C-alpha cells in the first residue's frame, strides 16, 4: 500500500524547525519576485527575462549541488522526466506570470498565484493516494473561489480587457505549478538533494534559450543596470535557491503543505507593490486576498487527532 511508504510517514509528521525555516525563507524570496518581474519586463520583456532567470538560476542551484557533492542523474529516463518537468514547472509558468504582469499589478499577480494550493488539492486527489478531498478541503476551495471572483471583479467590470487576459495567464501558471508539484513528488524521489532543483532549471534554460530566437527573433540584451539586478535577483534567489528549498519541502512535507507557501505571497506582494510601485490598495484586493488566505488555512488545517 502507498500509505505505508516511508515518505508518507515523514509527511504525516509535524513540521520541524528546519522545515519552517525553509518554508518562511521560500515565502519571503518568492513574495519579492513579483516586484522584480514587474521591474524586469519593462525593458527586457518576458521571454528575455525568463531566459536569463533560468540561466542564473541553474548556475546558482548547480553550485549548491556541487558544494554538497550531490550527483546528477546519469540515466536517460530521469532526464526525460526533467525534460518535461523543467518547462512545465518553471519556464512556462514563469513566462506566463512575466507576460501577465505587463498588464496587471504585481499585487494582483501575487494573490492569483496563491491559488496554487487550491489546484494542487484537486489534482492530488486524483493522482496521489495520500491527499484525498474532504469536506474541510471543499469548504476551503469554495472560499478561495469566492475570493478570486471578488479579486477579479474590479478589472472584469471595467474595459481593461488585456488586464483580464493577464490575470488568466497567471491563473494558468498556477495550474502548471500545481500539476508539476504533484507529479514531481512521485517521480523525483530518487534524485539527490539540490540536484532536484538544479535539474529542472537546466532543462528550462535549454528550453528558453532554444525558444527565444523563434518567439522573439529581434530580442535585445538588456542594458539598464536595474534590469540586470532584477534578472540576477530572480535567477539566483527566485529560481536557484528557491528551487532547492522548494524541492526540499516537496519531498519532506508533501505537495499540499509545501505549496501552502504561496499564502505568504499576497501580503508580501501587496506590501511591496504598494510601497515601491505606487499601486492602489482597493477593497477588492483586500477582501479577495483575505478570502484566498483563509481558504488556504482551512484546507491545510490539521487537528491534533489527525
N, C-alpha and C positions, 0 to 999 in steps of 0.2 A: 504493500500500500504506500502511496506517495506521502501520506501524512506521517509515516514513520521515518521519512528521510531525515538525516541529521540536520540538514539545512532548515527544515521546517521546525525542528526542536529549537534551533537557535532563534528563529524568527518569533516563536511563541514567547520567548523570554523577554523580560523587561529591558528597555533601553539602558545601556550602561553610560557612564560619564563620557567615555571616548566617542560613543555614538552621538550624544548630544552636542559635543564639541564640533564634530564633523558636520552635523545637521545644521547648527547655527552658523558655522563658517560658510557652508554652502549657500544658505539662505541670504546671508549678507552679500556674498560675492554676486549671486545671480540677481539680487534686487537692484544692484548698481548697474547691471548690464543693460537694462532698458534705457537708462540715461545715456550711456556711451554709444549705444546703437543709434539713438536719435542724433547724437553729435556726429558720428562717423558717416552716416548716409548722406549728410549734407554735401560733402564733396565726393566721397568715393563711390556712392551708390551701393545697393545691397550685394550685387554679385562680387565686386572687387573687395568689399569689406569682409564678406564671409570667407572668400578665398584666403585672404591674409590671416583672418582669425583662425581658420583651421590649420594653416601652416604654423603659426606661432603656438597654437595650442598643442599640436603634435610634438613640436620641438621641446616644449616645457614638460609635457607628460612623459615623453621618451627619456628625458634627462632624469626624471624621478625614478623611472623604471630601471635605468642603468645604475643609478645610485643605490637602489635597493637590490640590485642583481637579480631582477625578475627576468625570466626567459620569455622571449617572444615565441609564439606558436610556429611550428615547422611543418605542419600538415595543411594540405590544400583545403580540406573540409572546414577547418576553423577559419581560414582566411576567406573562404566562400561565404561563411556566416557574416564575417565583418564587412565583406564587400557590400552586403545588403544593409547590415546594421549601421554602418557608418553614415551613409547618406540619409537613411530614414530616421535615425536618432539625432543627427547633428546637422549636416549640410542643408537638407531640405527644410526642416522646421525652422532653423536659424535664418535661412534665406526668406522664408515666409514672414517671420517676425520682422526682419530688417526691411523687407518690402512694405509690409503693412504699416510700419512706423513712419513711412514717408507721408502718410495721410491721417494718422491718428496720434493722440498724445501718448507719451511713454507711460503715463499713469494708467491709462485705459489698457494698454498692451500688457502691463504687469498684472492687472486684475484678470483679464481674459486668460492669461497663461496659467492663472491659479485654478482653472478648470481641469488641469491635467489629472489630479487625483480622482475627480468625478468620472472621467473617461476611463481611467485605469481600473476602477472598481467594476465597471461594466464589462470591459474586455477580460479582466482577470476572472470574472465569474464563469466565463465560457472556456477559458484557456488553462486556468490553474485550479487544482483540486482544493487548495487551502485558502481560497479567498472568495467564498461564495457570497451572494447577495443575502441581505437580511432586511427586516422591516426598518431597523435603525438606519441602515445604509440607504434604503429607498427614500426615507424622510429627508436624509441629508442631500440626496440627489435632487429631489424636488425643491428643497430650499435653495440650492445652488442655481437651479434653472430659473427660479423667480428672480434671484439676484442678477443673473445675466440679462434677463429681459429688461429689468429696471435700468441696468447699466447701459444697455444699448438704446434705450428709448429716446434719449436726448438727440443722438445723431440720426436715428431712423425716422424721427418725427420731422426733421428738417430736410433740407435739399442736398445734404452732403453725401451724395451717392458714393463717391470714392471712399469716404470715411467708413461707410458700411462694408465696402469690399475689403478695406484694410483690416477691419475687425474680424471679418470672416477668415482672412488669411491667418490671423493669429490663432483663431479657434481651430483651424485645420492643423496648424503647427502643434497645438495641444494634443490633437488626436494622434499625430505622428509620435510625439513624445510618449504618450500613454501606451500605445501599441508596442513600441520598441522596448519600453521598460519591462513589460510583461514577458516579451519574447527573450530579451537579454537575460532575464533571471533564469530562464530554463536552459539556455544554450551556451552560456559563457562561464559556467561554474568551474570548468577545468582549467581556465586561463589564470595565470599568476598575477596577483597584486595589481600594481599600477599599469601593467600591460592591458588590463581590461579597459582602461580609459584611453591609453595611447593607441591601441589598435584601431578602434573606430575613427579616431582623429586622423590616422594615416590614410585610411580608405576615403574619408571625407575630403582630405586635402587633395588626393589624386582626382576624385570626382569633380571637385570645384574647379581645379586648375585645367582639367580637360574640357569642362563645360564652358568656362568663361570666354574663350575665343569664339565659341559658337553663339552664345547668348548675347555677348557684348563685344563684338569684334573690334570696336574702336575704343576699348577701355584705356584709361589713363592711370598711371601710377600717382597716388596722392602726393601732394607737395606741402600741404599745410601741417605744421607740427602737431596741432590738436587732433588731426585725423589719425596720425601715427600713434599718438598717445591712446586714442580710442581703440585702434586696432591691436596695440600691444596689451592694453588692459583686458579687452575682450578675449584675446588669444591666450595670454599667459595665465590670467586669473579666471576669466569667464569660461574658458574651454579646457585648458591644460590641467590646472589644479582642480577646477570644478569637476571635471570628468573623473579624475582619480577619486575624489571624495564621493561623487555620485555612485560610481560602481561599487565602491567600498560599502556604502549604505545599502545599495540594492541587494547585495548578497548577504549582508549582515542582518538586516531587519525586514527585507522584503519590499516589493514594488509599491504596495499601497502606502505603507508608512514612510518610505523614502521619498515618494512623490509629494507627500504632505508638506515637504519643504516649501512648496510654492505658496503656501498660505502666508509665508513671510513676505512674499513679493508685493502684495497690494499696499500695505503700509509703507514699505520701503520705497516702492516705485512712486507712489503718490507724493511722499515727502520730498524725494529727490526732484521729481518733475516740477512740483510747486516752487521749491526753493531755487533751483538752478535754471529752469526753463521758463518760469513765469506762467505755468499752466494754471487753469482755473480749477478750483475745488468746488464742484457742483454737488447739489444734494443727491443727484442720481449716482454720481461717483461714490459718494459716501455710503448711501443706503445699499446700493448694489454690492459694494465691497464688503460691507458688514455681513450681508446675507451669504455671500460666497465663502467668507471666512467661517461663518457659523456652520455652514454645511460641511466644511472640511473637518471642523471639530467634532460634529455629530457622527460622521461616517468613520472617523478614526478613534472614537472614544472606546476605551477598553476598561471594563469594570474589574474590580478585584477578583471576581469569581470566574472571569474568562480564562 
